[in-house]
């Protein structure tokens, strides 16, 4: 911004005040325009951040449902295997291997938008709104922290089962994992297999609770609930999942919002 000197000399107080008034008004107008443009830019940035956080939250709701379905399969499958190992030991026979019967994937919650926002744009949000989003992301971290433990257990499980197969690794990939013969394992390896399998069940059940928490707090945040309200909602979603019909009941009672629907902040 430049301030030019008057075109002619100032000889009277009147001329001086006219000139100063013109300069001051010009400065105020320029500063007002600059602040207005900056405010519009920040408003646009905030709106974009809220949209991105909302889209990521909806994605995490879908991930939580996907994980809960997979975890239910893991729990059922490995619980059956533990029961079969215990029955076989009680009956004095070799246990049968329970093969995989469903897709058993697990996906980590998305944190990309939140991570980037923390580096500078998070201060665009009102404090209360930022705090509302912070809780689901802290829950998402819990839902991810046990993954290395599960991977370690699966590696142990695979190493034990390598001794229970008479075919090559490539042949097992083609035939599925029903080719294992647990009678080939020693008593010590069977005991280790039972221990690892029971640990997988325990981790799966912990994953179940963490993903229900992720769904509950994310769903509540998208609907503008406070932390206290989210804790109440979490209990309701737990009960819905365990007593009313699993993920189908959750989706019926607490449906995933449409990505194009307005957020609570946009409604206000």
C-alpha positions in Angstrom: 0.0 0.0 0.0 1.4 3.4 -1.0 0.4 6.9 0.4 1.2 9.6 -2.2 2.0 13.2 -1.1 -0.6 15.9 -2.0 -0.4 17.3 -5.6 0.0 20.8 -4.3 1.5 22.4 -1.1 -0.7 22.6 2.0 -0.9 26.2 3.3 -3.9 26.0 5.7 -5.2 23.8 8.4 -8.3 23.2 6.4 -6.3 21.8 3.5 -4.3 19.7 6.0 -7.3 18.1 7.6 -8.9 17.4 4.2 -5.8 15.7 3.1 -5.5 13.7 6.3 -9.1 12.7 6.2 -8.7 11.5 2.7 -5.6 9.5 3.6 -7.3 7.9 6.7 -10.5 7.0 4.8 -8.4 5.4 2.0 -6.4 3.4 4.6 -9.6 2.3 6.4 -11.2 1.2 3.1 -8.1 -0.7 2.0 -7.7 -2.4 5.4 -11.4 -3.2 5.4 -11.3 -4.8 2.0 -8.2 -6.8 2.9 -9.8 -8.1 6.1 -13.0 -8.9 4.3 -11.1 -10.9 1.6 -9.2 -12.7 4.4 -12.4 -13.4 6.3 -14.0 -14.9 3.2 -10.9 -17.0 2.5 -10.9 -18.3 6.1 -14.7 -19.0 5.9 -14.1 -21.0 2.7 -11.2 -22.9 4.3 -13.3 -23.7 7.4 -16.2 -24.9 5.3 -13.9 -27.1 3.2 -12.2 -28.5 6.4 -15.6 -29.3 7.9 -16.7 -31.1 4.6 -13.4 -33.0 4.6 -13.7 -34.0 8.2 -17.3 -35.1 7.7 -16.4 -37.2 4.6 -13.6 -38.9 6.6 -15.9 -39.5 9.5 -18.5 -41.1 7.2 -15.7 -43.2 5.7 -14.7 -44.3 9.2 -18.3 -45.4 10.0 -18.2 -47.7 6.9 -14.8 -49.0 8.0 -16.1 -49.7 11.6 -19.1 -51.7 10.1 -16.7 -53.6 7.8 -14.4 -54.4 10.7 -17.3 -55.5 12.9 -18.4 -58.0 10.3 -14.9 -59.3 9.9 -14.3 -59.5 13.6 -17.5 -61.4 14.1 -16.2 -64.0 11.6 -12.8 -64.1 13.3 -14.4 -64.5 16.8 -16.7 -67.3 15.6 -14.0 -69.1 13.6 -11.3 -69.0 16.3 -13.7 -69.8 19.1 -14.8 -72.9 17.3 -11.1 -73.9 16.9 -10.4 -73.4 20.6 -13.5 -75.5 21.4 -12.4 -78.3 19.0 -8.9 -78.3 20.6 -10.4 -78.6 24.0 -12.8 -81.4 23.0 -10.1 -83.4 21.3 -7.8 -83.1 24.4 -10.7 -84.3 26.6 -11.5 -87.2 24.3 -7.9 -88.2 23.7 -7.9 -87.8 19.9 -6.2 -85.6 17.3 -8.1 -82.2 16.8 -9.5 -81.2 13.5 -8.5 -77.9 11.9 -11.5 -75.5 11.5 -11.0 -73.9 8.0 -11.7 -70.3 7.1 -15.3 -69.9 6.0 -15.6 -66.2 5.3 -13.7 -63.1 4.4 -11.7 -61.9 7.4 -10.4 -58.5 6.5 -9.6 -55.6 8.9 -9.2 -52.0 7.8 -7.5 -49.2 9.8 -9.6 -46.1 10.4 -8.7 -43.1 8.2 -6.9 -40.2 9.9 -5.5 -38.3 6.9 -7.7 -35.2 7.1 -7.3 -34.9 10.9 -3.5 -35.3 10.7 -3.2 -32.6 8.1 -5.6 -30.3 9.9 -3.5 -30.5 13.1 -0.5 -29.0 11.2 -2.3 -25.6 10.8 -5.9 -25.5 9.7 -7.5 -27.0 12.8 -7.6 -23.5 14.4 -10.2 -22.5 11.8 -12.8 -24.5 13.7 -14.5 -23.3 16.9 -13.0 -24.9 20.0 -16.0 -26.9 20.8 -16.3 -28.3 17.3 -12.6 -29.2 17.2 -13.0 -31.0 20.5 -16.0 -32.9 19.2 -13.9 -34.3 16.3 -10.9 -35.0 18.5 -12.6 -37.8 20.5 -13.5 -40.1 17.6 -10.0 -39.8 16.3 -8.5 -40.7 19.7 -10.8 -43.8 19.6 -9.6 -44.5 16.1 -6.0 -44.7 17.5 -7.1 -47.3 20.0 -8.8 -49.2 17.1 -5.4 -49.2 15.3 -3.0 -49.8 18.2 -3.8 -53.5 18.6 -3.1 -54.3 14.9 0.6 -55.1 15.4 -0.4 -57.5 18.2 -2.8 -59.3 15.9 -0.2 -59.4 13.1 2.3 -61.0 15.5 -0.2 -63.6 16.6 -1.1 -64.4 13.0 2.6 -64.8 12.2 3.0 -67.2 15.2 -0.1 -69.1 14.1 1.2 -69.4 10.5 4.6 -70.7 11.8 2.9 -73.4 13.9 0.6 -74.5 11.1 3.6 -74.8 8.7 4.3 -78.0 10.6 0.8 -79.2 10.1 0.8 -79.2 6.3 2.2 -81.8 3.9 1.9 -79.6 0.9 3.9 -76.5 -0.3 3.0 -73.0 0.5 1.9 -72.3 -3.1 -0.3 -75.4 -3.0 -1.9 -74.3 0.2 -2.7 -70.9 -1.4 -4.4 -72.6 -4.3 -6.3 -75.1 -2.1 -7.2 -72.8 0.7 -6.3 -73.4 4.3 -8.3 -76.7 4.7 -5.1 -78.7 4.0 -3.8 -78.6 7.6 -3.6 -81.8 9.5 -3.2 -81.0 13.2 -2.2 -84.6 14.0 1.2 -83.7 12.5 1.8 -81.3 15.4 3.6 -82.2 18.6 1.8 -82.0 22.0 3.8 -78.8 22.7 2.9 -77.2 19.3 -0.7 -78.1 19.9 -0.6 -76.4 23.2 1.1 -73.3 21.6 -1.5 -73.3 18.8 -4.3 -73.4 21.4 -2.7 -70.5 23.3 -2.3 -68.4 20.1 -5.8 -69.1 19.0 -7.3 -68.1 22.3 -5.2 -64.9 22.2 -6.6 -64.1 18.7 -10.1 -64.5 20.1 -9.3 -62.0 22.9 -7.8 -59.5 20.5 -10.8 -59.9 18.2 -13.2 -59.1 21.0 -11.1 -56.1 22.0 -11.3 -54.9 18.4 -15.1 -55.4 18.5 -15.4 -53.0 21.5 -13.0 -50.5 19.9 -14.9 -50.4 16.6 -18.3 -50.1 18.3 -16.7 -47.1 20.2 -15.4 -45.7 16.9 -18.9 -46.0 15.3 -20.7 -44.5 18.3 -18.4 -41.5 18.9 -18.1 -40.8 15.1 -21.9 -41.1 14.6 -22.6 -38.8 17.6 -20.1 -36.2 16.4 -21.7 -36.1 13.0 -25.0 -35.4 14.7 -23.6 -32.7 16.9 -23.7 -34.6 20.2 -21.5 -33.7 23.2 -19.1 -36.2 24.7 -21.6 -37.0 27.5 -24.3 -37.7 24.9 -21.9 -39.8 23.0 -21.2 -42.0 26.0 -25.0 -42.6 26.3 -25.2 -43.3 22.6 -22.2 -45.8 22.9 -24.2 -47.9 25.4 -27.2 -47.9 23.1 -25.1 -49.0 20.1 -23.4 -51.7 22.1 -26.8 -53.1 23.2 -28.1 -52.8 19.6 -25.1 -54.8 18.2 -25.1 -57.5 20.8 -28.8 -58.0 21.4 -30.7 -56.7 18.4 -28.9 -58.3 15.4 -25.3 -57.1 14.9 -24.3 -54.6 12.3 -27.6 -54.8 10.4 -29.4 -53.6 13.5 -26.9 -50.8 14.0 -27.3 -49.6 10.4 -31.1 -49.7 10.9 -31.2 -47.8 14.2 -28.1 -45.6 13.6 -27.8 -45.3 9.9 -24.7 -43.8 8.2 -25.5 -40.2 7.1 -25.6 -39.3 3.5 -22.4 -37.6 2.4 -24.4 -34.8 0.8 -26.6 -34.1 3.8 -26.0 -31.0 5.8 -23.9 -31.2 9.0 -25.4 -29.9 12.3 -23.2 -26.8 12.0 -24.6 -26.1 8.5 -28.1 -26.4 9.8 -27.6 -23.7 12.4 
